[in-house]
Amino acid sequence: MVPFVAMNYSEEPLHFAYKRKSVNNEHRETFHSHLGVEILYIHQGRGTMIVGNVRYEIKPGMLCIFQPYQLHHLQFDYSEGQAFERSLAIFEPTLFEAYFEKWPALHSFFAFICEGKLPYPCLYGVDVSDLLDTLFNDMNDKLSSLSETERHEEASLFLVLLFRAVKQLWEKSSEQAAAYPARRKPYPVEKMLSWIEANYTVPFRLEEMAKSLHQSPYHLSHLFKEATGISITEYLATRRIHQSVLSLTTTNKPISLIAEEIGLTNCSYFCKLFKSRMGITPHQYRKKWAKH
C-alpha cells in the first residue's frame, strides 16, 4: 500500500507520467492521496478502485479525477499476465489557475474539478482517448529537453489543453453539463493527513495529534477510520515505509539512520515492519534495487 504522497510543487509544478506500466504484482494494492489534483487515464489493466466507500471497476479507457487530499484505494488484477498501464498528471491548482482565467467557461470547469462537489470521480468509455494520448505523448516528448523556465510554461499549456479535453468528455457524460455544483466542503480527514505529513518523522503520539487538532483521541481515530477504512497507525506505517523505500533507493544512508528519519528509533522494529509490508528486509530491498 502506498500512502499520502507529498510533492514539492515549487520545484516541479507538474508531476507527469506517460504510459507508466506495472507488471508481475508490482504495486498490487495502493492507497494514497495528494496535495494536488490528479488526473489519471487508464490505458490497460483490470481491478477495483474505491473512492469515498464506493467501488468502481478499473478498465481500459477509464478517466479518473482525484481532488486534493481525496483518498483513493486501487487494487489491481495481474492474473493471466495482465499489466496496469496509465498516464497521469498531478499538480497544485493555485499554481496554474491564472492561465485559465482568460477563458471563463474553461476557468469555471477548472474550479469545479478542483474545488467542486463531483458526483463521481471516474468516467468510462473515454471517446477522446486519441486526443488524451496525443496530449500526454507530446508532453512526454518535450519534457527531457525543456529548461526549468520552460517547464512551467509547457505545463500550463498542457493543462489548459488537457482540461479542455476533459471538459468535453465531462459534458457529454453529464446530464447537466453546464450546471456545476457548489464548492465542496473540505474533507474531514484533510487536517489529519496534513498533520501526519508534518510529523511522521518523529515518534507518533495520538494525544499530541488530538491536542494539536483540538479533538479527542477517540474522535480522531473514529473519523480517520471512517474516512479511510484503516487506522491512523496503519496509515502512518505505510507513509513511513513509503519514505524509507525512497531513501533506500536514492541514498546510501545507513538503515539505522533511515529508521530514525521516519520516526522509528528502534532499527530492529523498523526492519520487522518493513519486511512485513514489502516481503523482504530493507537491506535485501536496497540490494535488489541496485541490480536494476
Secondary structure, 3 states (H helix, E strand, C coil): CCCCECCCCCCCCEEEEEEEEECCCCCCEEEECECCEEEEEEEECCEEEEECCEEEEECCCEEEEECCCCCEEEEECCHHHCCEEEEEEEECHHHCHHHHCCCHHHHHHHHHHHHECCCCCEECCCCCHHHHHHHHHHHHHHHCCCCHHHHHHHHHHHHHHHHHHHHHHHHHHCCCCCCCCCECCCCCCHHHHHHHHHHCCCCCCHHHHHHHCCCCHHHHHHHHHHHHCCCHHHHHHHHHHHHHHHHHHHCCCCHHHHHHHCCCCCHHHHHHHHHHHHCCCHHHHHHHHHCC
